[in-house]
Amino acid sequence: MGSNQTTRASLHGIAELLLAGPQYRQHGTIRLRVLPGAFSTIVAPDLRVDHQKVRSHDAAVEVRGATYAELGSRLGVIAGAPEGLYQHGSGAQPSDRPVLDPRAARVLLDALDRGDQGLRRFAPDQIPVLWPEHFDVAITVNEVNYGVSLGDDYLDDPYMYVGPHKPRTGAFWNAPFGAVRPLAATADEVAGFFAEGQQVLRG
């Protein structure tokens, strides 16, 4: 596994075990949010992840060398994924050790930020959510999912997608769940792809 894949998997594990899990156990929500160069919980515990550290209001813990459980202990939370909500997540266990390559992490966090900004430009009245199950930032408008993934079993590199709840056919729809394109270089181009998908759906 290359550094990008390892870093992506580790960020996914951190999102799920250290942010979403503890937040869900306290407040019943797994929703996370994207910040410039980082992502965070939306309610307590107040935790934020950047390219090499997990931060709380009073601590900044280096990821390097620690297990998820050890990181959780230093941050005052118990590491563990949300239980009973979904079947497939990061696959990370509290005893695993996340590994973040700072350069790869910056690239991936920038991709999330670009996706978040593109979604906000496309649908200003929506609040993008970073979901810990598939580790993508997305919104739903009129039974259509719009989002950006950092990569997965379907496509290894970051990509943007339009996923109607009801399957569609035609040249635009090139994936089993809708339409995908490699992640565009700017937030405006990301928003443009979503707008194109919306226009195709309107016929």
Summary of the structure (lengths in Angstrom):
residues: 203
radius of gyration: 16.7
end to end distance: 42.0
largest distance: 53.3
contacts: 684
relative contact order: 0.15
helix: 34%
strand: 21%
